[in-house]
Amino acid sequence: MILKVIIDEKTIPIEVPDYMLVEAEEFFNKMDIDMDSGWQMSREWVENPSNIQRCQIAADRILTSVHTQSEKMATLMAAYILKKLPNVSTVDIDTEGDITQTQFSEN
């Protein structure tokens, strides 16, 4: 599976092996547990992030991973998004500091 990530009008395809969606389940569960207690999303505290908001958080981590050249973390976050939103093909990550403006597109 490939998740197309758009950062500042540049498209980066992240290839996620199918097996990762299953093998990383424990990691994904840990992420969900961390987010269950709430998350700071830009200027707003979100008590219980929705699936979309959780994926916006993961997309923000992809942005950080791209900047730090952490390909493994970017792939894990892309896998998390594909697990939560299986029909998503593209994520357009906001780079202006408002995580809630990150948008997802389906096939």
CYANA upper distance limits for C-alpha pairs under 8 A (distance plus 0.5 A):
  1 MET  CA     15 GLU  CA      6.32
  1 MET  CA     16 VAL  CA      5.72
  1 MET  CA     17 PRO  CA      6.75
  1 MET  CA     18 ASP  CA      7.03
  2 ILE  CA     13 PRO  CA      6.65
  2 ILE  CA     14 ILE  CA      5.97
  2 ILE  CA     15 GLU  CA      4.95
  2 ILE  CA     16 VAL  CA      6.37
  2 ILE  CA     89 SER  CA      7.71
  3 LEU  CA     13 PRO  CA      6.27
  3 LEU  CA     14 ILE  CA      5.74
  3 LEU  CA     15 GLU  CA      7.04
  3 LEU  CA     16 VAL  CA      7.95
  3 LEU  CA     78 ALA  CA      7.05
  3 LEU  CA     82 LEU  CA      8.18
  3 LEU  CA     88 VAL  CA      8.13
  3 LEU  CA     89 SER  CA      5.78
  3 LEU  CA     90 THR  CA      6.19
  3 LEU  CA     91 VAL  CA      7.93
  4 LYS  CA     11 THR  CA      6.82
  4 LYS  CA     12 ILE  CA      6.23
  4 LYS  CA     13 PRO  CA      4.92
  4 LYS  CA     14 ILE  CA      6.72
  4 LYS  CA     89 SER  CA      6.66
  4 LYS  CA     90 THR  CA      5.05
  4 LYS  CA     91 VAL  CA      6.81
  5 VAL  CA     11 THR  CA      6.00
  5 VAL  CA     12 ILE  CA      5.51
  5 VAL  CA     13 PRO  CA      6.54
  5 VAL  CA     14 ILE  CA      7.64
  5 VAL  CA     90 THR  CA      6.33
  5 VAL  CA     91 VAL  CA      5.52
  5 VAL  CA     92 ASP  CA      6.53
  5 VAL  CA     93 ILE  CA      7.67
  6 ILE  CA     10 LYS  CA      5.90
  6 ILE  CA     11 THR  CA      4.90
  6 ILE  CA     12 ILE  CA      6.72
  6 ILE  CA     90 THR  CA      7.94
  6 ILE  CA     91 VAL  CA      6.64
  6 ILE  CA     92 ASP  CA      5.08
  6 ILE  CA     93 ILE  CA      6.53
  7 ILE  CA     11 THR  CA      6.98
  7 ILE  CA     12 ILE  CA      8.20
  7 ILE  CA     63 LEU  CA      8.04
  7 ILE  CA     92 ASP  CA      6.96
  7 ILE  CA     93 ILE  CA      6.15
  7 ILE  CA     94 ASP  CA      7.85
  7 ILE  CA     95 THR  CA      7.62
  8 ASP  CA     93 ILE  CA      8.43
  8 ASP  CA     94 ASP  CA      8.46
  8 ASP  CA     95 THR  CA      7.44
 14 ILE  CA     74 ALA  CA      8.19
 14 ILE  CA     75 THR  CA      6.86
 14 ILE  CA     78 ALA  CA      7.57
 15 GLU  CA     75 THR  CA      7.55
 16 VAL  CA     20 MET  CA      7.38
 16 VAL  CA     75 THR  CA      6.57
 16 VAL  CA     76 LEU  CA      8.41
 16 VAL  CA     78 ALA  CA      7.50
 16 VAL  CA     79 ALA  CA      6.51
 17 PRO  CA     21 LEU  CA      8.13
 18 ASP  CA     22 VAL  CA      8.18
 19 TYR  CA     23 GLU  CA      6.57
 20 MET  CA     24 ALA  CA      6.02
 20 MET  CA     76 LEU  CA      8.30
 20 MET  CA     79 ALA  CA      7.29
 21 LEU  CA     25 GLU  CA      7.11
 21 LEU  CA     79 ALA  CA      6.39
 21 LEU  CA     80 TYR  CA      7.82
 21 LEU  CA     82 LEU  CA      8.33
 21 LEU  CA     83 LYS  CA      6.71
 24 ALA  CA     28 PHE  CA      6.72
 24 ALA  CA     76 LEU  CA      8.18
 25 GLU  CA     29 ASN  CA      6.59
 26 GLU  CA     30 LYS  CA      6.82
 27 PHE  CA     31 MET  CA      6.85
 28 PHE  CA     32 ASP  CA      6.77
 28 PHE  CA     80 TYR  CA      6.90
 29 ASN  CA     33 ILE  CA      6.68
 30 LYS  CA     34 ASP  CA      6.71
 31 MET  CA     35 MET  CA      6.77
 32 ASP  CA     36 ASP  CA      6.46
 32 ASP  CA     54 ARG  CA      8.44
 33 ILE  CA     37 SER  CA      7.73
 34 ASP  CA     38 GLY  CA      8.21
 35 MET  CA     39 TRP  CA      6.42
 35 MET  CA     48 ASN  CA      7.68
 35 MET  CA     49 PRO  CA      7.36
 35 MET  CA     54 ARG  CA      7.94
 36 ASP  CA     47 GLU  CA      8.10
 36 ASP  CA     48 ASN  CA      6.19
 36 ASP  CA     49 PRO  CA      7.69
 37 SER  CA     47 GLU  CA      7.08
 37 SER  CA     48 ASN  CA      7.27
 38 GLY  CA     45 TRP  CA      7.47
 38 GLY  CA     46 VAL  CA      5.91
 38 GLY  CA     47 GLU  CA      4.68
 38 GLY  CA     48 ASN  CA      5.76
 38 GLY  CA     49 PRO  CA      7.18
 39 TRP  CA     45 TRP  CA      6.30
 39 TRP  CA     46 VAL  CA      5.83
 39 TRP  CA     47 GLU  CA      7.13
 39 TRP  CA     48 ASN  CA      8.14
 39 TRP  CA     49 PRO  CA      7.64
 40 GLN  CA     44 GLU  CA      6.40
 40 GLN  CA     45 TRP  CA      4.97
 40 GLN  CA     46 VAL  CA      6.70
 41 MET  CA     45 TRP  CA      6.48
 41 MET  CA     46 VAL  CA      7.22
 41 MET  CA     57 ILE  CA      8.14
 41 MET  CA     98 ASP  CA      8.10
 41 MET  CA     99 ILE  CA      6.61
 41 MET  CA    100 THR  CA      7.37
 42 SER  CA     97 GLY  CA      7.21
 42 SER  CA     98 ASP  CA      5.82
 42 SER  CA     99 ILE  CA      6.35
 42 SER  CA    100 THR  CA      7.81
 49 PRO  CA     53 GLN  CA      5.83
 49 PRO  CA     54 ARG  CA      6.33
 50 SER  CA     54 ARG  CA      6.56
 51 ASN  CA     55 CYS  CA      6.68
 51 ASN  CA     84 LYS  CA      7.05
 51 ASN  CA     85 LEU  CA      8.31
 52 ILE  CA     56 GLN  CA      6.70
 52 ILE  CA     85 LEU  CA      8.47
 53 GLN  CA     57 ILE  CA      6.75
 53 GLN  CA    100 THR  CA      7.76
 54 ARG  CA     58 ALA  CA      6.81
 55 CYS  CA     59 ALA  CA      6.50
 55 CYS  CA     80 TYR  CA      7.95
 55 CYS  CA     81 ILE  CA      5.85
 55 CYS  CA     84 LYS  CA      7.82
 56 GLN  CA     60 ASP  CA      6.69
 56 GLN  CA     99 ILE  CA      6.80
 56 GLN  CA    100 THR  CA      7.18
 56 GLN  CA    102 THR  CA      6.52
 56 GLN  CA    103 GLN  CA      8.34
 57 ILE  CA     61 ARG  CA      6.98
 57 ILE  CA     99 ILE  CA      7.58
 58 ALA  CA     62 ILE  CA      6.86
 58 ALA  CA     77 MET  CA      5.85
 58 ALA  CA     78 ALA  CA      8.01
 58 ALA  CA     80 TYR  CA      7.73
 58 ALA  CA     81 ILE  CA      7.39
 59 ALA  CA     63 LEU  CA      6.87
 59 ALA  CA     77 MET  CA      7.31
 59 ALA  CA     78 ALA  CA      7.93
 59 ALA  CA     81 ILE  CA      8.22
 59 ALA  CA     91 VAL  CA      7.99
 59 ALA  CA     93 ILE  CA      6.98
 59 ALA  CA    102 THR  CA      8.13
 60 ASP  CA     64 THR  CA      6.98
 60 ASP  CA     93 ILE  CA      7.56
 60 ASP  CA     99 ILE  CA      7.18
 61 ARG  CA     65 SER  CA      6.52
 61 ARG  CA     73 MET  CA      8.46
 61 ARG  CA     74 ALA  CA      7.71
 61 ARG  CA     77 MET  CA      7.38
 62 ILE  CA     66 VAL  CA      6.56
 62 ILE  CA     73 MET  CA      7.69
 62 ILE  CA     74 ALA  CA      5.22
 62 ILE  CA     75 THR  CA      8.47
 62 ILE  CA     77 MET  CA      6.62
 62 ILE  CA     78 ALA  CA      7.78
 63 LEU  CA     67 HIS  CA      6.88
 63 LEU  CA     74 ALA  CA      8.39
 63 LEU  CA     93 ILE  CA      7.78
 64 THR  CA     68 THR  CA      6.66
 65 SER  CA     69 GLN  CA      6.16
 65 SER  CA     70 SER  CA      5.29
 65 SER  CA     71 GLU  CA      7.18
 65 SER  CA     73 MET  CA      6.64
 65 SER  CA     74 ALA  CA      5.86
 66 VAL  CA     70 SER  CA      6.77
 66 VAL  CA     71 GLU  CA      7.54
 66 VAL  CA     74 ALA  CA      7.25
 70 SER  CA     74 ALA  CA      6.85
 71 GLU  CA     75 THR  CA      6.62
 72 LYS  CA     76 LEU  CA      6.73
 73 MET  CA     77 MET  CA      6.63
 74 ALA  CA     78 ALA  CA      6.60
 75 THR  CA     79 ALA  CA      6.59
 76 LEU  CA     80 TYR  CA      6.72
 77 MET  CA     81 ILE  CA      6.83
 78 ALA  CA     82 LEU  CA      6.75
 79 ALA  CA     83 LYS  CA      6.53
 80 TYR  CA     84 LYS  CA      6.73
 81 ILE  CA     85 LEU  CA      6.26
 81 ILE  CA     86 PRO  CA      8.10
 81 ILE  CA     88 VAL  CA      8.45
 82 LEU  CA     86 PRO  CA      5.26
 82 LEU  CA     87 ASN  CA      7.88
 82 LEU  CA     88 VAL  CA      7.06
 87 ASN  CA    106 GLU  CA      5.90
 87 ASN  CA    107 ASN  CA      7.01
 88 VAL  CA    104 PHE  CA      6.95
 88 VAL  CA    105 SER  CA      6.06
 88 VAL  CA    106 GLU  CA      4.70
 88 VAL  CA    107 ASN  CA      6.87
 89 SER  CA    104 PHE  CA      8.18
 89 SER  CA    105 SER  CA      6.50
 89 SER  CA    106 GLU  CA      5.64
 89 SER  CA    107 ASN  CA      5.93
 90 THR  CA    104 PHE  CA      6.27
 90 THR  CA    105 SER  CA      5.59
 90 THR  CA    106 GLU  CA      7.21
 90 THR  CA    107 ASN  CA      8.49
 91 VAL  CA    102 THR  CA      7.63
 91 VAL  CA    103 GLN  CA      6.24
 91 VAL  CA    104 PHE  CA      5.02
 91 VAL  CA    105 SER  CA      6.85
 92 ASP  CA    102 THR  CA      6.18
 92 ASP  CA    103 GLN  CA      5.66
 92 ASP  CA    104 PHE  CA      6.86
 93 ILE  CA     99 ILE  CA      8.25
 93 ILE  CA    101 GLN  CA      8.06
 93 ILE  CA    102 THR  CA      5.10
 93 ILE  CA    103 GLN  CA      7.11
 94 ASP  CA     98 ASP  CA      6.87
 94 ASP  CA     99 ILE  CA      6.65
 94 ASP  CA    100 THR  CA      8.44
 94 ASP  CA    101 GLN  CA      6.19
 94 ASP  CA    102 THR  CA      5.37
 94 ASP  CA    103 GLN  CA      8.37
 95 THR  CA     99 ILE  CA      8.50
 98 ASP  CA    102 THR  CA      8.23
